[in-house]
Amino acid sequence: MSAAPIFQSRFDSLQCCVVIPTYNNERTLASVIQNVLVYTNNIIIINDGSIDDTIHILEQFSQLTICHKPSNQGKGSVLKKGFQLAESAGYKYAITLDSDGQHYADDLDVFLSELEKKKIGDREMLLVGDRNMNQIGIPDKSSTGNKFSNFWYLVVTGNQLHDTQSGYRLYPLEIVNKIPLYTKKFEFEIEVIVKAVWRKVDVRNIPIKVLYQEGEERVSHFRPFMDIVRIVLLYMWFVLVSFLYIHPRNKYQDFKDKGFKKFWNEDVLKNQEPAHKKAAAIALGVFVGISPFWGLHTLLVFILAASFKLNKVIAFLFSNISIPPLIPIIIYASYQVGYVLTGHGFKWELSLSDFDSSTEILESLWQYIIGSMALAAFTALTLWIVFYFLFSMTNPKQVIKP
């Protein structure tokens, strides 16, 4: 009688399984399954309409739960099917790993260990393997695409991940199966983590190993152009939804739960933040508000505040320096600063005769843009200094230590 898999008791006590999606990975599929079987028998395999020798390979593992889709529908569709089968079988969690051989089965221990730390009352977790995309051997296109995804994930969620595209993950089935998920391809893995964060799930990275094989052994079905276009379009939609609905909804709910005074101190002023960060949020808002990017101020201030991890509420409030009564003053001051910086000196009066020709109009526009950016930078720096000292005097413990 053969010994039980190494982690079988842990998988059973945590009500956890492994879901392996596969499509035309005949060279690596058998070894991937055999490696996972060393650790658990709780395995669900979804064959996404493979046309190679996958069906015959899976006949060797008839003791496992195997689902064959009649045609290729995409990784997202396969994962959704796997999650539904897993929950129907009584599992609460599913660890997914790819069948192309890049994941190490012994890293299952990392996911189980994190899950075992979870206490009653803790937020539900969704774990994403961090492949350390800066290490030697990672393809440049994979690293660049991951950085792009990480940035926009931060913008739309306010949550930071170092790897948003790894397929080695742990999912909480009860929550994920209730989330409306519409994408069917590789972008599904982005959709699910963004929507999970919006539902207050603790989405975070844990370190894993990764193997990028040379030659023909590893087969990737990621199509650089079409799949990147889908990811870009998905993030564009998420930006609109997050700025117009998710962020305002969350802030309104926080306001209701905390009351005005606590909300003002914790969410607007963020008294727990150091003085230099609060001052930087004010400076950023003013800089964006004065800058010449009219019509994009709100979008820019939220993106930059998320990128630099600054207070979005304060930054947004101060970006409204460009309210209608102040707009003529800002434009006039910007033009004058640009006039000086381009070597024309200073001119108090402006008249329509100064803009008679297209050349003069273009030159004046260029002067305005230069002056606007210079004025924005100078005003932002000045206000950072002023508010830094004001906040420091209010709470001396927040002074930056040398």
C-alpha positions in Angstrom: 0.0 0.0 0.0 1.5 3.3 -1.0 2.0 6.1 1.5 -0.4 9.0 1.5 0.7 12.3 -0.2 2.9 14.5 2.0 0.4 17.3 2.6 -2.8 15.3 2.3 -3.9 15.8 5.9 -3.3 19.5 5.6 -5.3 19.8 2.4 -8.2 17.9 3.9 -8.3 19.9 7.2 -8.2 23.2 5.2 -10.8 21.9 2.7 -8.4 22.8 -0.1 -7.7 21.4 -3.5 -5.5 22.0 -6.5 -7.1 23.2 -9.9 -5.0 22.7 -13.0 -6.2 24.2 -16.2 -4.5 22.8 -19.3 -4.5 23.4 -23.1 -2.2 21.6 -25.5 0.6 21.0 -22.9 1.3 17.4 -23.7 5.0 17.8 -23.1 4.7 18.9 -19.4 1.2 17.9 -18.3 2.0 14.4 -16.9 5.0 15.6 -14.9 3.1 18.5 -13.5 0.3 16.2 -12.3 2.8 13.6 -10.9 4.6 16.3 -9.0 1.4 17.6 -7.4 0.3 14.0 -6.5 3.4 13.8 -4.2 1.6 16.4 -2.0 -2.1 15.8 -2.4 -4.8 13.7 -4.2 -7.2 16.7 -4.1 -6.7 17.6 -7.8 -9.2 18.9 -10.4 -8.0 19.1 -14.0 -9.9 21.1 -16.6 -8.9 20.3 -20.2 -9.8 23.3 -22.4 -10.5 21.5 -25.6 -6.9 20.4 -26.2 -6.2 18.9 -29.7 -2.9 17.3 -28.9 -2.4 14.1 -26.8 -3.8 15.6 -23.6 -6.9 13.3 -23.5 -4.7 10.1 -23.6 -2.3 11.5 -21.0 -5.2 12.2 -18.6 -6.4 8.6 -19.0 -3.5 7.7 -16.8 -5.0 9.7 -13.9 -8.6 8.5 -14.0 -8.7 8.6 -10.2 -8.7 12.4 -10.3 -11.6 14.7 -11.1 -11.2 15.6 -14.8 -13.4 17.8 -16.9 -13.1 17.9 -20.7 -14.4 21.0 -22.5 -15.5 20.3 -26.1 -13.7 23.3 -27.5 -11.1 25.9 -26.4 -12.8 28.7 -24.5 -9.9 30.4 -22.7 -8.2 30.3 -19.3 -10.8 32.4 -17.6 -13.6 30.1 -18.6 -11.7 27.0 -17.5 -10.8 28.5 -14.1 -14.5 29.4 -13.5 -15.5 25.9 -14.3 -12.8 24.5 -12.0 -13.9 26.8 -9.1 -17.5 25.6 -9.5 -16.5 22.0 -9.5 -14.3 22.5 -6.5 -17.0 24.2 -4.4 -19.6 21.5 -5.4 -17.1 18.9 -4.2 -17.1 20.5 -0.7 -13.8 22.5 -1.0 -13.5 26.0 0.4 -10.2 26.9 -1.2 -8.5 26.1 -4.5 -4.8 26.5 -5.4 -4.3 27.0 -9.1 -1.1 26.3 -11.0 -0.3 26.2 -14.7 0.4 23.0 -16.6 3.3 24.4 -18.6 5.9 23.3 -15.9 6.9 26.8 -14.7 5.6 26.2 -11.1 7.2 24.1 -8.4 4.8 21.7 -6.6 6.7 22.1 -3.3 5.5 25.7 -3.2 2.1 24.4 -2.3 3.5 24.4 1.3 3.8 28.3 1.1 0.1 28.7 0.3 -1.0 26.1 2.9 1.2 27.8 5.6 -0.4 31.2 5.0 -3.9 29.7 5.0 -3.1 27.9 8.3 -2.2 31.3 9.9 -5.7 32.6 9.2 -7.8 33.1 12.4 -11.5 33.3 12.9 -12.6 36.8 12.2 -9.8 37.6 9.8 -10.6 38.9 6.3 -10.8 36.2 3.6 -7.6 36.0 1.7 -6.6 35.6 -2.0 -2.9 34.8 -2.4 -0.9 35.5 -5.6 2.5 33.9 -6.1 5.3 36.5 -6.4 7.7 35.3 -9.0 10.3 38.0 -8.4 10.1 39.3 -12.0 13.4 41.2 -11.6 15.5 38.1 -11.3 17.9 36.9 -14.1 16.2 34.7 -16.6 12.8 36.3 -16.7 11.8 37.3 -20.3 11.8 41.1 -20.8 8.3 41.0 -22.3 6.9 39.2 -19.2 8.6 41.6 -16.8 7.4 44.7 -18.7 3.9 43.5 -19.0 3.8 42.6 -15.3 5.0 46.1 -14.3 2.3 47.7 -16.5 -0.4 45.5 -14.8 1.0 46.2 -11.3 0.8 50.0 -11.8 -2.8 50.0 -13.0 -3.9 47.5 -10.4 -2.6 49.9 -7.8 -4.4 52.8 -9.4 -7.8 51.1 -9.5 -7.6 49.3 -6.1 -5.1 51.3 -3.9 -3.6 47.9 -3.1 0.0 47.1 -4.2 1.2 43.8 -5.6 4.6 43.0 -7.1 3.2 40.3 -9.3 -0.4 40.5 -10.6 -0.1 38.0 -13.4 1.2 34.8 -11.8 -1.1 31.8 -12.3 0.0 30.2 -9.0 -2.7 31.4 -6.6 -5.0 30.5 -3.7 -8.7 31.4 -4.2 -11.5 31.6 -1.6 -14.2 29.7 -3.5 -17.3 30.9 -1.7 -16.4 34.6 -2.5 -14.9 34.1 -6.0 -17.9 32.0 -7.2 -20.3 34.8 -6.2 -18.3 37.6 -8.0 -19.8 38.5 -11.5 -16.8 37.7 -13.7 -17.2 38.3 -17.5 -13.7 37.9 -19.1 -12.8 34.5 -20.6 -9.1 34.7 -21.4 -5.9 35.6 -19.5 -7.4 38.9 -18.3 -9.7 36.9 -16.1 -6.9 36.7 -13.5 -6.7 40.4 -13.3 -10.5 40.9 -13.2 -10.8 38.5 -10.3 -8.2 40.1 -8.0 -9.4 43.7 -8.7 -13.0 42.7 -7.9 -11.9 40.7 -4.9 -10.1 43.8 -3.4 -13.3 45.9 -4.1 -15.1 43.3 -1.9 -12.6 43.8 1.0 -10.7 40.5 0.4 -7.1 40.5 1.6 -5.3 40.1 -1.8 -1.5 39.8 -1.4 1.6 38.3 -2.8 3.6 35.4 -1.3 7.1 34.5 -2.7 7.3 31.4 -5.0 9.9 29.9 -7.3 9.5 29.9 -11.1 11.1 28.0 -13.9 11.3 29.5 -17.4 12.4 26.6 -19.6 14.4 27.1 -22.8 13.5 25.4 -26.1 10.2 23.7 -27.0 9.4 22.0 -23.7 7.3 24.9 -22.3 4.3 26.0 -24.4 2.7 29.4 -23.7 -0.6 30.4 -25.2 -0.3 34.0 -24.3 -0.8 36.1 -27.5 1.2 39.3 -26.9 -1.0 41.6 -29.1 -4.6 40.5 -28.5 -4.2 39.6 -24.9 -2.4 42.8 -24.0 -5.2 44.8 -25.8 -7.8 42.9 -23.7 -5.9 43.7 -20.5 -5.6 47.4 -21.5 -9.3 47.7 -22.3 -10.1 45.9 -19.0 -8.0 48.4 -17.0 -9.6 51.3 -18.8 -13.0 50.1 -17.7 -11.8 49.6 -14.2 -10.4 53.1 -14.0 -13.8 54.5 -14.8 -15.6 52.2 -12.4 -13.2 52.8 -9.6 -13.1 56.6 -9.8 -16.8 57.1 -10.5 -18.3 54.4 -8.3 -16.0 52.2 -6.1 -13.8 54.9 -4.4 -16.8 57.3 -3.8 -18.9 54.4 -2.5 -16.1 53.2 -0.1 -15.5 56.7 1.2 -19.2 57.3 1.7 -19.5 54.0 3.6 -16.5 55.0 5.8 -18.1 58.3 6.5 -21.4 56.6 7.6 -19.5 54.1 9.8 -17.1 56.6 11.4 -19.0 59.8 11.7 -17.8 63.2 10.5 -15.1 63.9 13.1 -13.4 60.5 13.0 -13.7 60.4 9.2 -12.2 63.8 8.9 -9.2 63.0 11.1 -8.5 59.5 9.8 -9.5 59.6 6.1 -9.1 63.2 5.2 -6.3 64.6 7.4 -4.9 61.1 8.1 -3.4 62.2 11.4 -1.5 58.9 11.6 0.5 59.9 8.5 3.9 61.7 8.8 4.0 65.4 8.1 6.0 65.1 4.9 3.4 62.8 3.2 0.4 65.0 4.1 2.3 68.0 2.8 3.2 66.1 -0.4 -0.5 65.3 -1.0 -1.3 69.0 -0.8 1.6 69.9 -3.1 0.6 67.2 -5.6 -3.0 68.5 -5.7 -1.9 72.1 -6.3 0.6 71.0 -8.9 -2.0 69.1 -10.9 -4.6 71.9 -10.4 -2.3 74.5 -11.9 -0.8 72.3 -14.7 -2.1 72.8 -18.2 -3.8 69.4 -18.5 -7.4 70.8 -18.4 -10.1 68.2 -18.3 -7.7 65.6 -17.0 -7.0 67.0 -13.6 -9.2 64.6 -11.6 -7.9 61.5 -13.4 -4.3 62.7 -13.1 -4.5 63.5 -9.4 -6.0 60.1 -8.5 -3.4 58.2 -10.6 -0.5 60.1 -9.2 -1.7 59.9 -5.6 -2.1 56.2 -5.9 1.3 55.8 -7.6 3.1 57.8 -4.8 0.8 56.4 -2.0 -0.4 59.8 -1.0 -3.7 60.8 0.5 -6.1 60.9 -2.5 -8.8 62.9 -0.7 -6.4 65.8 0.3 -4.8 65.7 -3.2 -8.2 65.9 -4.9 -9.4 68.7 -2.7 -6.3 70.9 -3.4 -6.4 70.1 -7.1 -9.6 72.1 -7.2 -7.5 75.3 -6.9 -8.5 75.6 -10.6 -12.1 76.5 -9.8 -13.8 79.0 -12.2 -13.1 82.3 -10.1 -9.3 81.4 -10.1 -8.9 80.1 -13.6 -8.3 83.5 -15.2 -5.7 84.3 -12.6 -3.9 81.0 -13.0 -3.9 81.4 -16.8 -2.7 85.0 -16.6 0.0 84.1 -14.1 1.1 81.1 -16.1 1.4 83.1 -19.3 3.4 85.8 -17.6 5.8 83.3 -16.0 6.3 81.7 -19.4 6.8 85.1 -21.0 9.7 85.8 -18.6 11.2 82.3 -18.9 11.3 82.5 -22.7 13.3 85.8 -22.5 10.6 88.3 -23.3 10.7 90.0 -19.9 7.4 90.9 -18.1 4.3 92.5 -19.7 1.4 93.6 -17.4 -1.2 94.2 -20.1 -2.5 91.7 -22.7 -4.6 92.5 -25.7 -6.1 90.5 -28.6 -3.7 92.3 -31.0 -0.9 90.2 -29.4 -2.4 87.1 -31.0 -3.0 88.2 -34.6 -1.2 85.5 -36.4 -1.1 81.7 -36.0 2.6 82.0 -35.2 1.9 84.3 -32.3 -0.8 82.1 -31.1 1.4 79.0 -31.1 4.2 81.0 -29.4 1.9 82.2 -26.8 0.5 78.7 -26.2 4.1 77.4 -25.7 4.8 80.3 -23.3 1.7 79.4 -21.3 2.6 75.7 -21.1 6.1 76.4 -19.9 4.9 79.0 -17.5 2.1 76.8 -16.2 4.5 73.9 -15.4 7.0 76.3 -13.8 4.3 78.0 -11.7 2.8 74.7 -10.7 6.2 73.3 -9.6 7.1 76.5 -7.6 3.7 76.8 -5.9 3.7 73.1 -5.0 7.2 73.3 -3.5 6.4 76.4 -1.6 3.2 74.8 -0.1 5.0 71.6 0.7 7.5 73.6 2.8 4.8 75.6 4.5 2.5 72.7 5.3 5.3 70.4 6.3 6.3 72.8 9.1 2.6 73.4 10.0 1.9 69.7 10.4 5.2 69.2 12.2 4.4 71.8 14.8 0.9 70.3 15.2 2.4 66.9 15.8 6.2 67.2 16.5 6.6 63.4 16.5 6.0 63.4 12.7 9.1 65.4 11.9 11.4 63.6 9.4 14.4 62.2 11.3 17.8 62.9 9.7 
